[in-house]
Amino acid sequence: MFSVRFHGRGGQGVVTAAELLAAAAFSENRYAQAFPSFGSERMGAPVMSFCRISSTPIRTHEPVTEPDALLVQDPTLLHQAGLFAGLGGDGYLLVNSTISFPDLGLAGVVAGLRPQRLLVVPATSIAMNCLGRPLPGAAMLGGFAALTGAVALDGVVAAIGGRFSGAVADGNVAAARAAYEFVLQEREALTSHA
């Protein structure tokens, strides 16, 4: 089973992103579940959502406490207590930012993680360019697909097409594709410098 925990703020599409990831896994004939965890239900409040992907039925319905991947859609949450709880040394970390991990003040956090499994992606900027709105969810999913291989980009595109239509679908697909390409290029650059 592959478990993912999303962190963001209300209104950023954190819950939708988890649901789209589950739909992407379904489109690849796997089992998946997605569900949110809310604090105060208001715009801008911290929100978590969870997704599990498996080749066998998923019996647990507990929050993800030991994620295989952690996606942070809002970098203002990075120094929130417990944000990185449960993320092991083999985990994946994808942060929506244009700033490097050391410049974000996360050098100590990422020191125990595998460098090829952590990356920042400018998901909000990509969303603004492709969608015209600061909704980073689709871009984060495209970046997630490239970073982890847990789902294919085609699955993400299918999930977006199943949820949205018209210009909204087109913009989100473009954002997912752009972030996917961005992450592939960044990973290639990391590999060639290693």
C-alpha positions, 0 to 999 in steps of 0.5 A: 500500500502507498499512503499519501498525506496532503497539507494545505489551506482551505480553498486550495483544493487539498481535498480535491487533490486527494480525491483526484489521486484516488481517481487516478489510481482507480483508472489504473485498476487499483484500489484507492481511498481518499478522505479529508481531516478538517480543523475549523472549516473555513477558507485559509485554515490548515487542512489535511487530506489522505489517500491510499493506493493499493493492489488489494482492498484497503481495510483501514480508514484511519488517518495516514500517520506514516506517509510514503509521500507528503505533499505540502501545497502551502509553504506557510505551513512548513514550520507547523508542529508535526507536519513531517511526523511519520515521514520515513527516510525512504519517503517522498516530499514534494513542496509547492515553492520556488525556494530551495529546502535550505532556504525554506529552513528545512535543511535539518528536516530533509537531512535524513531523506533521500535527495532524489525523493524530495523536490520543490515545484512551483505549483502555484505559479504553474497553476496561474500560468495554465489555469489563471487561478492559484489552485496548485492541486493538479500541478502537485499531482503532476509533480507527484506522478513524476517524482514517485511513479505511484500513478501515471500522468495519464491516470492524473489526466483521466481523473481531471477529465472525469472531475472537470470539463471545458477550460477548467479541465484543460487548464488543470491538465496543462498544469499537471503536464507542466509540473510533471515535466518540471519534476522530470527535468529537476530529477534529471539535473539532480541525477547528473550532479550526483 
